Amino acid sequence: VSIVYYEMNCMGGAEYGTLEGITIDCKTGEEVTAAEILGITNDAELRCEISDKMGVEGILTWDELDYYITDKAVVFFGKPYWMQGNYEDVAVYR
């Protein structure tokens, strides 16, 4: 099961928000990574592919990138406020 939520942070006048996601394996109750779901052993290669498809310069870190699952795909999105609305989500079909 995947959950995506918006987290708002107030910093003494400045406010910013991030999208956050969490995916739990219902059988084990443990959080699972996108690489585990997709059966990929090199998550740097996965982050590079997603960053390229989003059109981001450089390679996104997991602090900047998150995901949720659907019945057919793992959908990646940018977490920080500067990415939201500026970059398209990327679906990797499983």
LINKA-V941178 format. One record per backbone hydrogen bond with DSSP energy under -0.5 kcal/mol. NH is the residue of the N-H (numbers start at 1). CO is the residue of the C=O. E is the energy in kcal/mol with one decimal. If there is no record, write none. Layout:
nh->NH co->CO e->E
nh->NH co->CO e->E
//
This chain:
nh->3 co->22 e->-2.5
nh->5 co->20 e->-2.7
nh->7 co->18 e->-3.2
nh->8 co->6 e->-0.5
nh->9 co->16 e->-3.3
nh->11 co->9 e->-0.5
nh->11 co->14 e->-4.0
nh->14 co->11 e->-0.9
nh->16 co->9 e->-2.3
nh->18 co->7 e->-2.3
nh->19 co->79 e->-2.0
nh->20 co->5 e->-3.1
nh->22 co->3 e->-2.2
nh->24 co->1 e->-2.7
nh->25 co->30 e->-2.9
nh->26 co->24 e->-0.7
nh->29 co->25 e->-3.4
nh->32 co->23 e->-2.2
nh->37 co->33 e->-1.9
nh->38 co->34 e->-2.5
nh->39 co->35 e->-0.9
nh->40 co->35 e->-2.7
nh->43 co->41 e->-0.8
nh->46 co->42 e->-1.4
nh->47 co->43 e->-2.7
nh->48 co->44 e->-2.1
nh->49 co->45 e->-2.2
nh->50 co->46 e->-2.5
nh->51 co->47 e->-2.6
nh->52 co->48 e->-2.3
nh->53 co->49 e->-2.2
nh->54 co->50 e->-2.1
nh->55 co->51 e->-1.1
nh->55 co->52 e->-0.5
nh->56 co->51 e->-2.3
nh->60 co->47 e->-0.5
nh->60 co->58 e->-0.5
nh->64 co->61 e->-1.2
nh->65 co->61 e->-1.0
nh->66 co->77 e->-2.4
nh->68 co->75 e->-1.9
nh->70 co->73 e->-2.9
nh->74 co->92 e->-2.5
nh->75 co->68 e->-3.1
nh->75 co->73 e->-0.5
nh->76 co->74 e->-0.6
nh->76 co->90 e->-3.4
nh->77 co->66 e->-2.4
nh->79 co->64 e->-2.4
nh->83 co->80 e->-1.7
nh->84 co->80 e->-1.3
nh->86 co->83 e->-2.0
nh->87 co->83 e->-1.4
nh->90 co->76 e->-2.1
nh->92 co->74 e->-2.7
nh->93 co->91 e->-0.5
nh->94 co->72 e->-2.2
//
